[in-house]
Structures are given as structure tokens and as C-alpha cells.
Amino acid sequence: MDNASITLTKTMLDKAIIDANASVRQFALAVYVDYDAMISGEKHTRPAQWLDGKDTVINFYRTNNNRADRRISIKGIKAHAEIGNTILIGLSDSNTIILEVI
């Protein structure tokens, strides 16, 4: 399975609004989150870990509006990344979600 990748913009960091792009939606299936089966307002939280070993959580969710946009949020992202960085989201050999900033 490939990693998901998100290149961060100012809005993503300032407002913590990150659209779940195709790679994120595909990755989510590996951690038993199916955006297509979710309803508006539904959220699934998964434990994760930054590459430096710090624990965090990832929320996979559908917005609570008419469009039910598919989104992702990562706790503590501002402390680890800047505008223009890319976040890689993958699974370790022990099935832990690992976040890497490049």
C-alpha cells in the first residue's frame, strides 16, 4: 500500500481544514475508514505517531453540512510542519500510523 501525501497550505495549518485527497481516502481504507460509507458529521479517530516518536491522533471525518466534505485533521500538526511541507502518512510494520514531514 502506498503512503498518503498532503502538501500543506496556509489555510490547512491556520484553520486545520485539510481535504482528504485521493491518497488519503485510499489510505483510510487500510485503517478501516471508508469515506464513502460515512454520513455527514461522522468522525473516526485513529492513534498515530510522528516519525520522531511523539504520539498524536488523526481524525478522518465528513463535515456536518449539505456537501459532507471529506476531511482529515492531525493533532499537533503546527508543531511539526510548515506551509509547503508535505506530510506522508503510512503504516509501520506493526500497523501503527506513522507521520513524516518532508
N, C-alpha and C positions, 0 to 999 in steps of 0.2 A: 504494500500500500504506500502511496506517495504521501508526503507531508502536505499539509495545508500551508498556504502562504498569504500574508496580508502585508501590503506596503502601507505604512501609516501616514495619514494626512493630519493636518492641524485639527480639523473637526473631530476626527476619530479620537485624538488624545484629549482635546478640550471638553468634548461632550460625552465621551465614552460611547459613541454611537458608531458601531462597526458593522457594515453589511456583511452577511455571511455569503461570501463569493462562492463560486462553484467548487473550489478546492476545499473550502471549509465545510460546505454541505456534504461533500463526498467523505471527508474525514469524519464528520459527525456520525455517519453510519457505523464506523468502526467502534464507536463508544456508545452505541445503541441509542442514538438520537436521529430520528427521521423527521426532518423539517416538513416534508410533505404530509406527514400524518398528524402534525401538531395543529392545534387550534389557536386562534387569536388569544394572546395573553399567556400562553403556556410557556414554561421555562424548565430547562433541565440543567442542573449544576453538576459539574464533574471536578474532582480534585486534579490538580496539575502541579508541575514543578518547573521553575525556571532552570536553565542549564547550570546556574551557579548553586543549585540545591535548595533555593528558597521555595517554600510551599506557596501555592496560590489556588484559585479556583477559576474555572471558565463557565460562563453561563451561555447556553445555547437557547435562544428564545424567539418567539413570534411577538411582534408588537401588538398592543391592545388597541388597534384602530381598524378601520374598514379594510385596509390593504393587508394587514397581518404580515408586515415586512419580516424577513428572516434576518436575525441579528446575532452577534456574539459580543460578549464583554469579558474582559480579563482583569481580574482584581490586581491592582498594583502596577498596571502597565506603564504609568507615567514615571515610576521609579526605575524602570528597566529600559525604556525605549524613548526615542525622539522622533520628531517628524522626519519622514523619509526612510527610517529604518524599516526593514522587513522582519516580520515575526514568522518563524517557522514553527508549525505545530505538528508534532509527531508522537509516536508511541515508542517507549523503550522496550527492551526485551522482556521486561516484567509487566508490560502493558500499562505503565504509568505515562500519562500525557506529559510530554516534555516541550517546553517553550524555549526557542533560541532566537536571539536578536542578531541580525546581520546587517 
